[in-house]
Amino acid sequence: MRHTPSIIRWSAPALLLLLFSACEKAPEQVTPRDPLDRIQERGTLRVVTRNAPTTWFIDREGKDAGPEYDLARSFADALAVELELIPAENPEEILAVLQQGDADIAAAGLTATEARQRRFDSSPAYQTVRQQVVCRRGGKRAKRVAELHNVELAVPRGSSYVDTLRSLQIQNPRLSWQETDDEDTEALLERVWRRELDCTIADSNIVAINRRYYPELVVTFDISDDQQLVWYMARPSGGLGDAVAAWLEEIRGNGEVDAILERYYGFAELFNYVDVRKFLKRIERRLPKFRSMFEAAAEETGLHWTLLAAQSYQESHWDPRARSPTGVRGIMMLTLTTAREMGVTSRLDPAQSIEAGARYLARLRDRLPEEIYEPDRTWIALAAYNVGMGHVRDAFTLAKRLDKVPWVWKDLKTVLPLLARKKYYKTLRYGYARGWEPVRYVDNIRNYEEMLVQHVRNHEARTTAVAEREAAE
């Protein structure tokens, strides 16, 4: 929660005494204090951001999450202070909060622009994106800048997209657009999807996340070259700016930045319009028959029901009678050996299959070394479910040989495909494996689960809104 400072009321004599004392101080005593000193004295780092999938959100466990949150949390920990998040609606409001001195840092997926850097100090870059024109499949589209005047285009006021459009308007005087005050990029993407707006502009990382929720969205062209995401600080940033730069250099070097980006974007490039549409339809038509079974298995094992449902979709598309050429069967595609080991009497019984598959995944997770933490622990357990624990242990061995970190999924996913190369597998205990399959398997499950979680949130929000409206009537 945000701390509200108390108001100190001064009497007239006391105020005069304070002013007189300030005038008597030596010049070096009235020099503005360094922002870093104020943060450390306060014991709190105040970060203004926005609530969105690519910045900061509350995850399925009710905890703070998001790439900007993880970075801000890391920096606050490096300073040994508490983190205070200040939510704002759009870039204009975010920078206003920073300008007013109500925040120390603006960390909200902001690109480095000349206009912003004239007003604020900025950090080194931590991510590269491109601005993209996004329209709807089957709707009016613009495929190049010269065609943008033919579509209804809107972008958030104060965003870097406005700067881009203004620069393009010099050579394209017919170019026009709307600037919204109360809708952020994600809201405009939804409007495009609902056919309420022809096109909008969004950074490539925002598009990668949101097109999985709105699969009819299409990128028609990149409207900018590579742009850098940075943090902003009030000028002069002094020691705070130096501390941010030194910390970023350290976490880029030790792989922490890559790990954070992998956590939120590592699976986002996997996008197939037909597959996503099919998945969203089956959430409505097939999942309700099995949801209670996934929830019961989740309660028994401590795994999330959405994870189990996503894994099951990857295995069988929620078909309890599914069968592969290799003989695995059922909604969780159990081998006969695993089914017997888990006490399953019929692999075609969805309740038995889901419960056994969940217990088997939980067992694999428990068998992993203690050095592996979540969420990597679950992702590596999923890889073992797909390719076998023996091959995963071979990948651990190979990762160490290649000076990679075996307990981190972003490193292990680069090693697993090497199990199909004779140069490597002939030196390992369990030999050849189609190592690219578990990588694709895990990334698909992460993708499906993210879409499922968002679908559940949207459904719950709509249900709540209807209930509140009916109660008001």
N, C-alpha and C positions, 0 to 999 in steps of 0.2 A: 504494500500500500504506500501511497505517496505521503511524505511527511509534510504537514502544514506548519510553517514557522510561526512562532508566537509573535505578537505585536508588542513592542516595547514603547510605552508612552513616556516622553520626557517632560519634566517641568521646565518652565522658561529658564530659571537660574541654572539648572543642570545642563540644559542644552547649550547655554552660553559658555559654561565652564568646559564642556566637551569641545566646542569649536575653538575656544582659546587654547586648550591643550593641544589640539591638532595643529594649530598654527605655530606653536612653540617647538614642534618636533623637527628634528633634522631631516633634510630632504630624503635621505636614504630610508627613513622610517615611514614615509608616506608613499613610497613606491608600491604600486599594486602588487598584491601577493600573487605568487605563481599559482595557476590553477591546480597543479599537482599537490601543492602544499595544502590548499583548501580541501581537496578531496581526502587527503590523508588525515587532516584534522577532523573533518566531518565523519570520517569512517564509512563513507558511502560514495559510490560512483553512480551518478545520475545519467541515465542513457535514454534519450528520446528515440522512439521507434514506432512502427505501426504493426497492427495485428493482421498478419497475412502468412500464407504457407512458406514464403521465401524469406521471411524476416523473423517473426515471433508469433507463436500460437500455443495453445494449451493442448497437450497430447491426450491420447486415450486413457492415460493413467492420471489425468488431472494435473500434470506437471508442465512447467514451462519448457518449450522446445523451439526449434527453428534455427537456421544457420546464423542469423545475426545475434540471437539470444546466446547460442553456444559460444560465439566469439566474445561477446560482451562478458559472459560469465567467466571465461578464461582470463580475460584482462583484469577483471575485478579480483579474481583469485590471485593473479600475479602481484597485484597491489596490496593484497591482504585486507580488502575492504568489502563491505556489503554491496550488492548490486540493486539499484532501484530503477525500475522501468517506468518510463513516462509515455503513455500511448498518445499518438496523434494520428490524424486522419489521412493526411496527404503531405507531399514534400514541402509545400508552402507553409503549412502549419508546423511541420517538423523543424524547419529552419527558423521559423519565428520563435518557437520555444527556445531554441539554441541562442538566437540573437538576444532574447530577453534575459538570458542568464539563468533560466530555470533548469537547464541541463548542461552537463559537462561535454557530452559527445552525442552527435546524431549518427546512429547506426541503423540504417533503414533501407539498404539496397540502393543507395544514392550514387549516381554516376558523377564522375569528375567533369565538370563543365567550367568554361572560362568565367561565366557570370558568378557561379558559386564560389570559385576560388579567388575572385576579387573581394568577396565578403568574408570568407572564412579560411582558416588553416585546414589542411586535409592530411590524412594519413597516407602512407604508401598504399598501392592497390592490393586487394586480396582476392579479386575475382574479375574475370573478363566476360562481358556480355555484348550482344548486339541488339539494337532496336529493330523490331520486326513489325511489318504491317500484317494484321490478322483480320481475316474476314470469315464468312461462313460458307461451308460447302453448300452449293445450290443457290447461294444468294448473290447479290451484286458484289463484284470484286474489282480491285485495282491491282494490276500486275506490275506497274511502274509508277514513278512519281508523277509523270505527265497525265496519268489517269485518275489521280486522287480527287480531282475536282468533280469527278462523276459520281462519287459515293458520299454518303453521309458519314463523316469521320469525327470522332470525339476523343479527347485525351484529358487527363486530369490537369487542372490549372496549377501552374507552378512546377510542373514536371519537366524533366529534361527533354521530353518529346516536343514540348512547345518550342524550345530553343532550336531543335532540329527542323521543325516545320517552318519556323521563321527564316532560318538560313536558306531553306529550299525555296521559299516563296519569292526570294529575290530573282531567281531564274524562272520561276513558275508563278507569275502574278495571279493566275486564276485559282491557285491553291487556297482552299479555305477549310476551316475546321471549327468545332465547338470545344470550349474549355469548361469542364464540369467542376463545380465546387464541392459537391457532396457525394461524388462517386470516385472510387479509386480504380486502379488498373484492373483488378480482379472483377469489380462490379461491371466495368465496361465490357470486359470479355464475356461475362454472362449475358449482357444485353445483346451483344453480337450473336451469341448462340441462340437467344430467344427471338431473333429476327427483329429486334426493336432498334437496331443500329446496324449500318452496313459494315463498318470496319473501325478498328482502333489500332493503337500502337502499344507494344509491350516489349520489355526486355526479354531476351531469349530464355533466361532462366525461369521467368514467370510463365512464359508460354509453355515450356517443357512440363511444368507441374500442372497447369490448368487445362491443357488440352486432353488430359486423361479424364477429367471430369466432364468436359464438353467436347467430345470427339469430333463433332462437325466443324470445329474451328480449324482453319487452314492458314498457314503462313504463306502469303503471296510473294513477298520479297523482303530482303533486309533493307532498311532505310538508313542504316548507318554502318560505319566500319566498327571494328572492335572498340569497346569503351570500357573504362576501368571503374569498378565499384570501390568507393573509399568511405572512410568515416570523416565527419566534419567536426571542427572545434572552433570556439570563439577565438578571435584574434586579439592579442597574441596568445598562442597556446603554450609557449615556454616549455617548461619541463614536462608538461602533459604530452605535448606533441612528440617530444624526444622519447618519452616512455612508451607511447603507442608504437612508434617506429621501431624501437629496439625489440619490443615484445613481438610484433609482427614478423620481424626478421627471424626471431628465434623459433616461432611456431611454424613458419614456412620451412625452416631447416629441419625441424624434428618430425615433420609430417602431420602435425595437428590440423593445419588448414586443409590439407588434402583429405584427412579423415572426416572432417566436418562436411566438406562438399560431397564426399562419397555417401555420407549418411543420408543426405537430403536429395541429391541429384544423381547418385550412382546408377539408379534404375530408371531415371526419367527419360532417357533417350530411347528406351524400348517402347515404341509406339506403333501400333497397327490399327488403323481406323476400323476395319472389319472386326477384328478381335475385341476391341474395346466396346464397340456397339453390341456385340453378342454378349459380352460379359455383363454390361449394364442391364440388358433385357433379362438375362437369367437371374440377376439379383432380384428382380421383381417376380419372375415366374417360377423359378426352381428353388431358390434359397429358402423361402419361407417354410418349405416342407422339412428342411433339415436344420434350421437355425437352432431350435431347442436342443438338438443332439450336439451341435458344436458347443453350445453354451454349457451343457452338462459336462462334456469332456474337458472344457477349459477350466471349470470349477475343480474338477478332480486333479488336473495336472499342473495348474498354475500358468498355463499358456493362455494367450488371448484367443477368444472365440473367432475374432476376425482373422487372426493369423491362420488358425486351423481351417477356416472356410476358404481363405485364399489358397492355401496349400492344396486343399481338396479340389478346388477349381482347376488348379494347374495339373493335378493328377488325372482328373476324370471329367471335368466340366460339370460336376455335380450329377453324374450319371451313376447310380448305384449298381448298374449292371455292366459297367465298362470293363473292357478286357483288352490286354495288349498281346502282340504276337509272342512275347516272352513268357506269358502265362500269369502276369500279375493281374489282379481282379478287384473290382469293387470301387466304391466312391473314394477310398484312400489308396487304391491300387496296391494292395498288400501282396507280397509273395506268399506262396503256400507255407514256406518255412517260417516266415515272420508271423503269419496268421496262427499257426500251431503254437509257436512260442508264446504268443499273447493270449492264447486260450479262445480264439475265434472258432466257432463251429460252422459259420457260413459267411464267406467273404461278401456275399451279395446282400447281406443284412446291413443296411446303412448305419444303424445304431451301433452294432458290433464293430463295424469297420472304422467308424469315426473314433470310437472310444479306444480301440486298439492302436490306430494310427497315432493318436495323441499321446498315448502312454509310451509308444515306441520312440516318438520324437523327444519326449521329455527324458526318456532313458538315455538317448544319445547325447542330449544336452548335458545331463549330469555326468557323463563319462568324460567330458572334455577337461583339459587341464584347468586348474584353478586360476591360472594367469589370464584366462579369456573372460572378458567382461561383456555385459550387454551393451548394445544390441548385437555385437559381433558373435557372441556366444550362440544366440538363436540362429543367426544366419549360417554359421559353420555347422551347427547341428542339422539344419535343413540340407546343406550340401552332403553331409554324411548319409542322410535319409535317401538321397538320390544316388550317390555313387558308392556308398559304403564307407564305414569308418576306417578300414584299412587303407584305402586310397587317400583319405583325408590325412591320416597320419604320415603317409608317404609325402604328401604335400607339405606338411610341417617340416619334415626332414629336408626336403628340397629348398624350402624357403630359407632355412638357416644357412644352407650351402651358398645361396645366392645373396646373402646378407640382407634378407628381407625379414619383416616381423611376422612370424607364423600365426600369432594370436590376433592379428588385425585383418578383417575381411578384405579391405582394400588392397592389401599386399597378397593375401592368399588367393584372391580371384585372378591375379596375374600369374600365379604359379600353377594352379590346377590345370590349365590347358596344356602345360608342358608335359603332363603325364601321358600324353598321346605321342610324344616324340621319343624315338628309340634312344637318342643320345642321353635322355634323362631316365626313362622308365626302366631301362635295363640295369640301372644301378640301384633300384628301389625294391623293397621287399615284395610288394604286391603287383609290380609290373604295370603293364599297359592299362590305361583307362581313358575313356572319352571325356577328358577333363574339362572341356568347354561346356558340357551338358549341365553339370551342377552350377556353374556360374550363371548360365541362362536360367536355370531352374530357380535359383534364389532370387535373381533380379526380377523375374516374372512374378513370383509370389509377393515380393515387396511392392511391386507395381499394383497388383490386384488388391492387396490389403489396403494400400493407400486410397485407392478408388472406393473400396467398400466402406472404409471408415468415414470418408467424406459423404458418401451416399447416406449412411446412417445418421450422420449429423444433420444433413439437410432435411431428411425425413422427420427427425425429432423436432427440428426447428419449425417446420411447417405444421406439425401436429400441435405443438405448443401455441403457435400463432392462431390456429383455428379455435382451440379451446378457449384462449383468452378473448377472442372475438365473440364467441358464443356466450361466454360468461358476461361480457359487457352488455350484450343485447338482452 
